[in-house]
Amino acid sequence: MQQDYNACYWVPQKREKGETVNFAALYVFPDDLGNIVNAAYWASQPASLQKCNPSVTPDQAKRFAIAMQSGAPFDYLIHVIGWDPWKTTHLRYGYGYTWVPSQIDPPVPVVPGAHEPGLPDYDPDSPATGAIDVAADFQAMLVAYEANKKGV
């Protein structure tokens, strides 16, 4: 049975006798989704940042040097640390981020949906200059996957 990437399954967590049932949402994605959307993500990056793909440049220090020399805003967790673009973007989007600051920008002081007196709230509609557009990356990844499924 082919599964849609938006399919959500409710699976009970392990419990001991007498405990109430707690449910956790598990999103089930096809095995090939990550490979397809990650390839699309790296292909969409500026040529100077495509070399930061860990499969191209495995050394983290070299990836950092490449990213800094590129002059383009870059995503430290993906371009330097080597986090999976799909998983990172999917988690950020799920937590309410529509943008995140690039490496050269100050961090977000308050997470989406929270409020801390004296600190600016996260504004999903006002990204910082040079910010990484999480919402656009997420939508582009899903479009790339759909196109690949259809053989486009």
Phi and psi restraints in degrees (value plus and minus 20) as a CYANA .aco file:
   2 GLN   PHI     -97.6   -57.6
   2 GLN   PSI     115.8   155.8
   3 GLN   PHI    -127.0   -87.0
   3 GLN   PSI     119.4   159.4
   4 ASP   PHI     -97.2   -57.2
   4 ASP   PSI     124.7   164.7
   5 TYR   PHI     -88.1   -48.1
   5 TYR   PSI     -33.2     6.8
   6 ASN   PHI    -112.9   -72.9
   6 ASN   PSI     -19.3    20.7
   7 ALA   PHI     -82.9   -42.9
   7 ALA   PSI     115.9   155.9
   8 CYS   PHI    -145.1  -105.1
   8 CYS   PSI     107.8   147.8
   9 TYR   PHI    -137.8   -97.8
   9 TYR   PSI     116.4   156.4
  10 TRP   PHI    -117.7   -77.7
  10 TRP   PSI     100.3   140.3
  11 VAL   PHI    -142.8  -102.8
  11 VAL   PSI     108.8   148.8
  12 PRO   PHI     -89.0   -49.0
  12 PRO   PSI     121.5   161.5
  13 GLN   PHI     -97.2   -57.2
  13 GLN   PSI     138.6   178.6
  14 LYS   PHI     -80.2   -40.2
  14 LYS   PSI     117.3   157.3
  15 ARG   PHI    -161.6  -121.6
  15 ARG   PSI     138.0   178.0
  16 GLU   PHI    -111.4   -71.4
  16 GLU   PSI     141.9   181.9
  17 LYS   PHI     -78.1   -38.1
  17 LYS   PSI     111.3   151.3
  18 GLY   PHI      72.5   112.5
  18 GLY   PSI     -33.6     6.4
  19 GLU   PHI    -100.7   -60.7
  19 GLU   PSI     132.5   172.5
  20 THR   PHI     -94.1   -54.1
  20 THR   PSI     138.4   178.4
  21 VAL   PHI    -103.8   -63.8
  21 VAL   PSI     107.4   147.4
  22 ASN   PHI    -127.6   -87.6
  22 ASN   PSI     115.5   155.5
  23 PHE   PHI    -129.6   -89.6
  23 PHE   PSI     123.7   163.7
  24 ALA   PHI    -144.0  -104.0
  24 ALA   PSI     118.4   158.4
  25 ALA   PHI    -102.9   -62.9
  25 ALA   PSI     108.6   148.6
  26 LEU   PHI    -139.5   -99.5
  26 LEU   PSI     105.4   145.4
  27 TYR   PHI    -113.4   -73.4
  27 TYR   PSI     105.0   145.0
  28 VAL   PHI    -124.2   -84.2
  28 VAL   PSI     101.9   141.9
  29 PHE   PHI    -138.2   -98.2
  29 PHE   PSI     129.6   169.6
  30 PRO   PHI     -80.0   -40.0
  30 PRO   PSI     129.1   169.1
  31 ASP   PHI     -79.1   -39.1
  31 ASP   PSI     -54.2   -14.2
  32 ASP   PHI    -103.0   -63.0
  32 ASP   PSI     -26.8    13.2
  33 LEU   PHI     -77.7   -37.7
  33 LEU   PSI     -70.7   -30.7
  34 GLY   PHI     -77.8   -37.8
  34 GLY   PSI     -65.1   -25.1
  35 ASN   PHI     -83.6   -43.6
  35 ASN   PSI     -62.4   -22.4
  36 ILE   PHI     -87.7   -47.7
  36 ILE   PSI     -69.7   -29.7
  37 VAL   PHI     -92.7   -52.7
  37 VAL   PSI     -50.9   -10.9
  38 ASN   PHI     -86.3   -46.3
  38 ASN   PSI     -59.9   -19.9
  39 ALA   PHI     -82.5   -42.5
  39 ALA   PSI     -61.5   -21.5
  40 ALA   PHI     -85.6   -45.6
  40 ALA   PSI     -59.0   -19.0
  41 TYR   PHI     -80.3   -40.3
  41 TYR   PSI     -71.1   -31.1
  42 TRP   PHI     -85.2   -45.2
  42 TRP   PSI     -55.1   -15.1
  43 ALA   PHI     -87.9   -47.9
  43 ALA   PSI     -46.5    -6.5
  44 SER   PHI    -102.9   -62.9
  44 SER   PSI     -29.8    10.2
  45 GLN   PHI     -97.8   -57.8
  45 GLN   PSI     133.8   173.8
  46 PRO   PHI     -76.6   -36.6
  46 PRO   PSI     128.6   168.6
  47 ALA   PHI     -72.8   -32.8
  47 ALA   PSI     -56.5   -16.5
  48 SER   PHI     -86.6   -46.6
  48 SER   PSI     -46.5    -6.5
  49 LEU   PHI    -114.9   -74.9
  49 LEU   PSI     -34.9     5.1
  50 GLN   PHI     -82.1   -42.1
  50 GLN   PSI     -46.0    -6.0
  51 LYS   PHI     -91.1   -51.1
  51 LYS   PSI     -30.4     9.6
  52 CYS   PHI    -102.1   -62.1
  52 CYS   PSI     -23.7    16.3
  53 ASN   PHI     -82.4   -42.4
  53 ASN   PSI     103.9   143.9
  54 PRO   PHI     -76.6   -36.6
  54 PRO   PSI     -45.8    -5.8
  55 SER   PHI     -94.2   -54.2
  55 SER   PSI     -39.5     0.5
  56 VAL   PHI    -113.1   -73.1
  56 VAL   PSI     -65.5   -25.5
  57 THR   PHI    -146.3  -106.3
  57 THR   PSI      75.1   115.1
  58 PRO   PHI     -90.9   -50.9
  58 PRO   PSI     -43.9    -3.9
  59 ASP   PHI     -98.4   -58.4
  59 ASP   PSI     101.1   141.1
  60 GLN   PHI     -83.1   -43.1
  60 GLN   PSI     -61.2   -21.2
  61 ALA   PHI     -83.0   -43.0
  61 ALA   PSI     -58.4   -18.4
  62 LYS   PHI     -87.3   -47.3
  62 LYS   PSI     -59.8   -19.8
  63 ARG   PHI     -82.1   -42.1
  63 ARG   PSI     -59.4   -19.4
  64 PHE   PHI     -83.8   -43.8
  64 PHE   PSI     -64.5   -24.5
  65 ALA   PHI     -82.3   -42.3
  65 ALA   PSI     -62.8   -22.8
  66 ILE   PHI     -81.4   -41.4
  66 ILE   PSI     -66.7   -26.7
  67 ALA   PHI     -82.6   -42.6
  67 ALA   PSI     -64.0   -24.0
  68 MET   PHI     -84.9   -44.9
  68 MET   PSI     -59.5   -19.5
  69 GLN   PHI     -94.2   -54.2
  69 GLN   PSI     -38.6     1.4
  70 SER   PHI     -86.2   -46.2
  70 SER   PSI     -50.8   -10.8
  71 GLY   PHI      58.0    98.0
  71 GLY   PSI     -24.8    15.2
  72 ALA   PHI    -113.9   -73.9
  72 ALA   PSI     129.9   169.9
  73 PRO   PHI     -80.2   -40.2
  73 PRO   PSI     117.3   157.3
  74 PHE   PHI    -155.8  -115.8
  74 PHE   PSI     137.9   177.9
  75 ASP   PHI    -114.4   -74.4
  75 ASP   PSI      86.0   126.0
  76 TYR   PHI     -75.7   -35.7
  76 TYR   PSI     -63.7   -23.7
  77 LEU   PHI     -86.1   -46.1
  77 LEU   PSI     -54.2   -14.2
  78 ILE   PHI    -109.2   -69.2
  78 ILE   PSI     -70.2   -30.2
  79 HIS   PHI     -95.7   -55.7
  79 HIS   PSI     -50.0   -10.0
  80 VAL   PHI    -128.0   -88.0
  80 VAL   PSI     -76.0   -36.0
  81 ILE   PHI     -87.4   -47.4
  81 ILE   PSI     -51.5   -11.5
  82 GLY   PHI      74.6   114.6
  82 GLY   PSI       3.0    43.0
  83 TRP   PHI     -85.1   -45.1
  83 TRP   PSI     131.3   171.3
  84 ASP   PHI     -84.3   -44.3
  84 ASP   PSI     102.7   142.7
  85 PRO   PHI     -78.3   -38.3
  85 PRO   PSI     -63.1   -23.1
  86 TRP   PHI     -84.8   -44.8
  86 TRP   PSI     -70.4   -30.4
  87 LYS   PHI     -83.5   -43.5
  87 LYS   PSI     -62.2   -22.2
  88 THR   PHI     -84.0   -44.0
  88 THR   PSI     -67.5   -27.5
  89 THR   PHI     -85.9   -45.9
  89 THR   PSI     -62.6   -22.6
  90 HIS   PHI     -81.4   -41.4
  90 HIS   PSI     -64.6   -24.6
  91 LEU   PHI     -85.4   -45.4
  91 LEU   PSI     -64.8   -24.8
  92 ARG   PHI     -79.5   -39.5
  92 ARG   PSI     -66.8   -26.8
  93 TYR   PHI     -81.5   -41.5
  93 TYR   PSI     -62.1   -22.1
  94 GLY   PHI     -84.2   -44.2
  94 GLY   PSI     -50.8   -10.8
  95 TYR   PHI    -105.1   -65.1
  95 TYR   PSI     -18.7    21.3
  96 GLY   PHI      79.0   119.0
  96 GLY   PSI     -14.2    25.8
  97 TYR   PHI    -100.4   -60.4
  97 TYR   PSI     107.6   147.6
  98 THR   PHI    -121.0   -81.0
  98 THR   PSI     -37.6     2.4
  99 TRP   PHI    -172.1  -132.1
  99 TRP   PSI     135.6   175.6
 100 VAL   PHI    -154.8  -114.8
 100 VAL   PSI     132.1   172.1
 101 PRO   PHI     -89.6   -49.6
 101 PRO   PSI     129.5   169.5
 102 SER   PHI     -96.1   -56.1
 102 SER   PSI     156.1   196.1
 103 GLN   PHI     -77.2   -37.2
 103 GLN   PSI     -54.3   -14.3
 104 ILE   PHI    -106.4   -66.4
 104 ILE   PSI     -23.0    17.0
 105 ASP   PHI    -119.5   -79.5
 105 ASP   PSI     137.5   177.5
 106 PRO   PHI     -87.1   -47.1
 106 PRO   PSI     133.0   173.0
 107 PRO   PHI     -89.9   -49.9
 107 PRO   PSI     144.0   184.0
 108 VAL   PHI     -93.7   -53.7
 108 VAL   PSI     100.5   140.5
 109 PRO   PHI     -95.6   -55.6
 109 PRO   PSI     -46.5    -6.5
 110 VAL   PHI    -154.9  -114.9
 110 VAL   PSI     110.7   150.7
 111 VAL   PHI     -87.6   -47.6
 111 VAL   PSI     137.2   177.2
 112 PRO   PHI     -75.9   -35.9
 112 PRO   PSI     116.3   156.3
 113 GLY   PHI      65.3   105.3
 113 GLY   PSI     -27.0    13.0
 114 ALA   PHI    -125.1   -85.1
 114 ALA   PSI     143.8   183.8
 115 HIS   PHI    -158.3  -118.3
 115 HIS   PSI     110.9   150.9
 116 GLU   PHI    -146.9  -106.9
 116 GLU   PSI      97.8   137.8
 117 PRO   PHI     -74.9   -34.9
 117 PRO   PSI     114.3   154.3
 118 GLY   PHI      69.1   109.1
 118 GLY   PSI     -28.6    11.4
 119 LEU   PHI    -138.1   -98.1
 119 LEU   PSI     128.0   168.0
 120 PRO   PHI     -91.1   -51.1
 120 PRO   PSI     117.4   157.4
 121 ASP   PHI     -89.0   -49.0
 121 ASP   PSI     134.1   174.1
 122 TYR   PHI     -89.0   -49.0
 122 TYR   PSI     105.6   145.6
 123 ASP   PHI    -129.9   -89.9
 123 ASP   PSI      85.8   125.8
 124 PRO   PHI     -83.9   -43.9
 124 PRO   PSI     -39.7     0.3
 125 ASP   PHI    -117.1   -77.1
 125 ASP   PSI     -19.9    20.1
 126 SER   PHI    -150.1  -110.1
 126 SER   PSI      57.9    97.9
 127 PRO   PHI     -88.6   -48.6
 127 PRO   PSI     130.7   170.7
 128 ALA   PHI     -86.9   -46.9
 128 ALA   PSI     135.9   175.9
 129 THR   PHI     -80.2   -40.2
 129 THR   PSI     109.6   149.6
 130 GLY   PHI      60.3   100.3
 130 GLY   PSI     -10.3    29.7
 131 ALA   PHI     -88.5   -48.5
 131 ALA   PSI     136.7   176.7
 132 ILE   PHI    -103.8   -63.8
 132 ILE   PSI     105.3   145.3
 133 ASP   PHI    -105.1   -65.1
 133 ASP   PSI      71.9   111.9
 134 VAL   PHI     -82.8   -42.8
 134 VAL   PSI     -65.1   -25.1
 135 ALA   PHI     -80.7   -40.7
 135 ALA   PSI     -64.7   -24.7
 136 ALA   PHI     -86.5   -46.5
 136 ALA   PSI     -60.9   -20.9
 137 ASP   PHI     -81.4   -41.4
 137 ASP   PSI     -64.7   -24.7
 138 PHE   PHI     -82.3   -42.3
 138 PHE   PSI     -68.4   -28.4
 139 GLN   PHI     -84.0   -44.0
 139 GLN   PSI     -60.3   -20.3
 140 ALA   PHI     -83.4   -43.4
 140 ALA   PSI     -56.8   -16.8
 141 MET   PHI     -85.2   -45.2
 141 MET   PSI     -62.7   -22.7
 142 LEU   PHI     -86.9   -46.9
 142 LEU   PSI     -58.5   -18.5
 143 VAL   PHI     -83.1   -43.1
 143 VAL   PSI     -62.1   -22.1
 144 ALA   PHI     -82.8   -42.8
 144 ALA   PSI     -60.0   -20.0
 145 TYR   PHI     -85.7   -45.7
 145 TYR   PSI     -65.1   -25.1
 146 GLU   PHI     -81.0   -41.0
 146 GLU   PSI     -63.1   -23.1
 147 ALA   PHI     -82.2   -42.2
 147 ALA   PSI     -60.4   -20.4
 148 ASN   PHI     -85.9   -45.9
 148 ASN   PSI     -59.5   -19.5
 149 LYS   PHI     -81.8   -41.8
 149 LYS   PSI     -57.0   -17.0
 150 LYS   PHI    -104.7   -64.7
 150 LYS   PSI     -26.7    13.3
 151 GLY   PHI      58.9    98.9
 151 GLY   PSI       3.3    43.3
